[in-house]
Amino acid sequence: MKFTRNVPFTKTLPAICLPGQSVPPFWKDNAVADFRKLIGATNPANAEAGTIRRLFARSIEANAVHGSDSDENAE
């Protein structure tokens, strides 16, 4: 797994992501924007009530779900 972004948690991200189940969702129109609404803000403390991260995340690093932040990054 290769990470190209220079953000603090990328070194620990593979260990956090790999142990659990993975279910890739597929949509066509507005996929990134719609998925971001469903998963909530990266920081679970800032995520809206009812979002996956607000319900299940433990921290910014262990935030329960990964989602691209743009159409370009999703490709």
HELIX and SHEET records of a PDB file:
HELIX    1   1 PRO A    8  LYS A   11  5                                   4    
HELIX    2   2 LEU A   13  CYS A   17  1                                   5    
HELIX    3   3 ALA A   31  ILE A   39  1                                   9    
HELIX    4   4 PRO A   44  ASN A   46  5                                   3    
HELIX    5   5 ILE A   52  PHE A   56  1                                   5    
HELIX    6   6 ASP A   71  ALA A   74  1                                   4    
END                                                                             
